[in-house]
Amino acid sequence: MSVKSIKIMVYGRVQGVNYRYSAQNKALSLGISGFAKNMPDGSVYLEVEGNEDALDAFIEWCSHGPLMASVSKITTEQTSPFGHQGFRIR
């Protein structure tokens, strides 16, 4: 099974609500590597890679996030492999 890489931007109330840490837990449970980073505009940026089924499940999770989050929009862009090991919070 081939590894796919995706950039994800998540908009809404996604900072200060444990979004990145919850994303890390979800990604690790799905075998996804990458990172999550808060952006100056209040969004969260993620670079993730893994198998297609795991990424589909992760993107679905990102569309609502943790309990306190309020996601208004999510964008995804397929990209070249990053070569990430593990999942980090930046």
C-alpha positions as CSV (number, residue, x, y, z in Angstrom):
1,M,0.0,0.0,0.0
2,S,1.5,3.3,-1.0
3,V,2.0,6.3,1.3
4,K,0.2,9.5,0.4
5,S,1.0,13.0,1.7
6,I,-1.5,15.8,2.3
7,K,-1.4,19.4,3.5
8,I,-4.5,20.3,5.6
9,M,-5.7,23.8,6.7
10,V,-8.4,23.9,9.3
11,Y,-10.3,27.1,10.0
12,G,-12.7,28.1,12.8
13,R,-12.2,28.0,16.6
14,V,-9.3,25.6,16.4
15,Q,-6.7,27.3,18.6
16,G,-6.8,27.1,22.4
17,V,-9.2,24.1,22.3
18,N,-6.6,21.2,22.3
19,Y,-6.9,20.8,18.5
20,R,-3.2,20.0,17.8
21,Y,-2.8,17.6,20.7
22,S,-6.1,15.8,19.8
23,A,-4.9,15.6,16.2
24,Q,-1.6,14.1,17.3
25,N,-3.5,11.4,19.3
26,K,-5.8,10.7,16.4
27,A,-2.9,10.6,13.9
28,L,-0.8,8.2,16.0
29,S,-3.8,5.9,16.6
30,L,-4.2,5.7,12.7
31,G,-0.5,5.2,12.0
32,I,-0.1,8.7,10.4
33,S,3.0,10.7,10.7
34,G,3.5,14.5,10.3
35,F,2.9,17.6,12.3
36,A,0.3,20.2,13.4
37,K,1.1,23.9,13.8
38,N,-0.9,27.0,14.8
39,M,-0.9,29.7,12.2
40,P,-1.0,33.5,12.9
41,D,-4.5,33.8,11.3
42,G,-6.0,31.5,13.9
43,S,-6.0,28.4,11.7
44,V,-4.2,25.1,12.2
45,Y,-1.8,23.7,9.5
46,L,-1.1,20.0,9.3
47,E,1.2,18.0,7.1
48,V,0.4,14.3,7.3
49,E,1.3,11.1,5.5
50,G,0.1,7.6,5.7
51,N,-2.0,5.1,3.8
52,E,-5.1,6.3,2.0
53,D,-7.7,4.8,4.3
54,A,-6.0,6.2,7.4
55,L,-5.7,9.7,5.8
56,D,-9.4,9.6,4.8
57,A,-10.3,8.8,8.4
58,F,-8.0,11.5,9.7
59,I,-9.4,14.2,7.3
60,E,-12.9,13.2,8.5
61,W,-11.8,13.7,12.1
62,C,-10.2,17.1,11.2
63,S,-13.5,18.3,9.8
64,H,-14.9,18.4,13.4
65,G,-11.9,18.0,15.7
66,P,-12.1,17.7,19.4
67,L,-15.1,18.5,21.5
68,M,-14.4,22.2,22.1
69,A,-13.4,23.0,18.5
70,S,-15.7,24.6,16.0
71,V,-14.4,23.9,12.5
72,S,-15.8,26.2,9.9
73,K,-13.7,25.1,6.9
74,I,-11.1,22.6,5.9
75,T,-8.9,22.5,2.8
76,T,-6.7,19.6,1.6
77,E,-4.0,19.4,-1.0
78,Q,-2.1,16.3,-2.0
79,T,1.6,16.8,-2.1
80,S,4.9,15.0,-2.5
81,P,6.0,12.7,0.4
82,F,7.6,14.6,3.3
83,G,9.4,11.7,5.0
84,H,8.1,12.6,8.5
85,Q,8.7,10.2,11.4
86,G,6.2,10.2,14.2
87,F,3.8,13.2,14.8
88,R,4.9,16.5,16.3
89,I,3.3,19.6,17.6
90,R,5.0,22.7,16.3
